[in-house]
Amino acid sequence: MRTPLAWLNLLHERTRLLVAIAGVAFAVLLIFMNLGFLGALSLTATQIYNQMNAEIFLRSPQTLEISTTEPFPIERLYQVAGVEGVDQVMPVYVGYQQWRNPETRLSRAMFVYGINPRDPVFHLPELQTPEAIAALQRPNTVLIDQLSRPEFGPQTIGLETESDRRRVEIGGQFTLGGGFASDGTLIVGDQNFLRLFTPRTLNRIDIGLIKLQPGTNIEAVAKTLRGMLPQDVEVLTQEEIIGRDRDFWIGTTSTGFIFSMGVVVSFIVGTVIVYQILYTDISEHMPEYATLKAMGYRSRYLFQVVLQEAVILAVMGYVPGLILSLGLYELTTNATNGGLPMAMNLGRLVFVLLLTVTMCAVSGLISVRKVITADPAEVFS
């Protein structure tokens, strides 16, 4: 039976082993949290399109993502209404308003969607009820997202407050979530949108929704629309518009850069921690390693021993890091009232495990050079 040299080396100094495990677990925790925020950023930035009842979207080419839309003529939407395969077209208006908390009297930016009350713009069942449709048609009445931050105040139906100094009444609730773009969301009827966003007009819209007939080829209709519409409007399928917004938030904004850089920094921190532990261990066991070299053991064997130590540290640090991450994911989701849905998935589990093993293996390969280059005669001289 072969002696588990790598395991025995790690157990020789148990305090150091615990410190190493804590260091790896900390790096794993940082990686999981940054990836979790990146995932939440991607999900919250695009989940609105999954809730919209359309397969094709129209928007201005100057629009970067949904919270920075530029209006375009509503005639573009009417132009596609008669195209074969198109079932229904629906305009959507978006903007920000300062919502006043009726209790604290403080105002915060609230994201607002304006829709025709009778258009099935969203898949949300709360918006399809007669009560919700009637509320959207009443003057100065809004529907509020139940996932809006508590700082916006109570959401009691019938409560009156101000939106940009205009008196409004909460006429109902829905569940959507705002994510990084906003902390709260309102849905209003198009006529109320006009009242809130004077001097805007209904003939310039922010997003055009195109609902197709069942069984229609989405790509074929999208190609047809691109060929017939002028350059002041962009035709995107649901998959394309989700990809555009996701790429903007992750690849363009400072938020995406910070979380991406956080993963890189976490990897470097973990590599340095493991390197320090392995280097110290190798330095203290240099006479033993030198003896093995003098006995004829090749460098390959010494590589294997150090790499085994690195993999053991990776696995032992990964498990507590994962457990802590799951707890913080749950805590973050609850603290943001579901606004940042931090969810673990199998792909992320495997990716972080492989990244942790790579991190520790790199540290082992760097630290083992001291053993490979050592001369047994010099060690014992």
ABEGO torsion letter per residue (X at the ends): XBBBAAAAAAAABAAAAAAAAAAAAAAAAAAAAAAAAAAAAAAAAAAAAAABBBABBBBBAABABAAABBBBBAAAAAAAAABBGBABBBBBBBBBBBBBBAAAGBBBBBBBBBBBAABBABABAAAABAAAAAAAABBGBBBBBAABBAAAEBABBGBBBBBGGBBBBBAEBBBAEAEAABABBBBBBAAAAAAAAOABBAABBABBBBBBBBGBBAAAAAAAAAAABBAABBBBBAAAAAAAAAAAAAAABAAAAAAAAAAAAAAAAAAAAAAAAAAAAAAAAAAAAAAAAAAGBBAAAAAAAAAAAAAAAAAAAAAAAAAAAAAAAAAAAAAAGGABBBBBBAAAAAAAAAAAAAAAAAAAAAAAAAAAABBAAAAAX
